[in-house]
């Protein structure tokens, strides 16, 4: 596992940039543009963006989780323990935040496949939550190695 850690780390960083970059772009740019169009055009924009993000977003998150798991196994395992050091405690905090994002994405995927309407929160505020949690994860990543 030690031999693939650097590769998992690089892939993880690239995917995290893509993931948070998409969410940021949606919040800062696309949302501002949508208000400039009619309701019909806004729905078309949402449908087209939804098609593309559906192909990219879940796979990116899946590989983020997999590469994160690979990296986590270096610091949390049967010999190192789970909550033994400050680094491990911060890492578990990061994992909890990532789990919230993953559960939200799974909820959205379920709604899409089951052809159910997303909740009001998921429809209008989920990306805001993802940005906040993502920033906390990034800050925690730096904090881990200062602990």
N, C-alpha and C positions, 0 to 999 in steps of 0.2 A: 504494500500500500504506500510505503514511503517513496517508492520510485515514481509513482504516478501523481503524487501530491502536487508538484509544480505545474503539471499539465492541467490538472483539475482546477488549480488556482487561477490560471490564465483564462481557461474557458469560463469559469465562474465569474470572473471580473468582466469579461466581454459580454456575457449574457446579462449580467446585472445592469450594465450600462444600457444595453438594448432595451431591457424590460422597463427600467425607470425612465429612460429616454422617451419611450413610446407614451408612457403614462403622462409624463410632463408635457410632451407635445400635444397630447389630447386636451389636457387641462389649459395650457397657456395659449396655444395657437388655434387648434381646431375648434374649441368651444367659442372662442372670440369670432371666428369666421362664420360659424353656424348662425349666429344672431343676425348676420347681414343678409341671410337668404330667407325665402318664404318657407312656410311650414312644409310644403311638399318637397322643396329642394332639400330642406334639412333632413327629412325622412330618407330621401335618396342617399344623402351623404352618410347618414348613420348606417344604412344598409350596406353600402360599399365598404365603409370602414370596418363594420362588423365582420364582413366576409374575410377581409384581409387579416384583421387582428385575431379572428378565430383560428386562422392557420398558424399564426406566429406566437401569440400570447401563451396558450397552454403548453406548447412544446418548449418554449423558452423557460417557463416556470418549472416544467418537469426536469429539464436538464440543470437548472439552477439548484433544485432540490437534490438531484443525484450528485452533482459535483460538490455541493455543500456537505452532503453526507460523507463523501469520500474524505473531505478535509476535516470534518468533525471527528472522524474516527482516529485522527492523530492525537486529539486532545481529550476526547471522552471515550474511554474503553474500559474493559474489565480490570486492567492493571493501573490505569491512571485515575479511575473513579469518575464521578459525575459532578458533584458539588464540592470537590476538595479544595480547589484554588479559586481565586478571584476571576481568572481567565475563564474557567469552566462555568462559573456563575453567569458571567456576561454572555458567554456562548449560549447557554441555555435560554437566557433572555432573548437573544437574537433568534433562536430556533422557535420560541413561542411567537414572536412577531411574524416570522416567515410562515408559521402555521396558520395564523389569522389570514394572511394574504392568500395562501393556498386554499383554505376553506372557502374564502370568498370567490375565488376563481372556479372552484368546483361547484359552488352554488349557482354561479352564472352559467356554467356548462350544463348543469342539470336543468335549469330553466329553459335553456335553448333546446336541448334534446327532448325534453318533455313538453315542449311548446307551451310553457307556462310563462306568465308575465313576471318579470323581475320585480322584486320589492322596490318601493319608492327609494329607500336608502341605496340599494344596489344600483338603481338606475341613475341617480343623480349625485351620489356622494362617494361611491366606492373608490374611484380613482383618486379622490382627495385623501381618503384614508390610506390608500396604497402609497402615495407620495410621502405622507407623514411617517408611516411605518418603514418605508424604504430608507428614508433619511435617518431614522433612528437606528436601523440595521447598519447603515454605512458608518455612522458615528460610533456605534458599539464596536464595530470591527476595528476601528482605530483605538478605541478605549481598551479593548481586550489586551493589547500588547503594551499598554502603559501600566496595566495593573500588576 
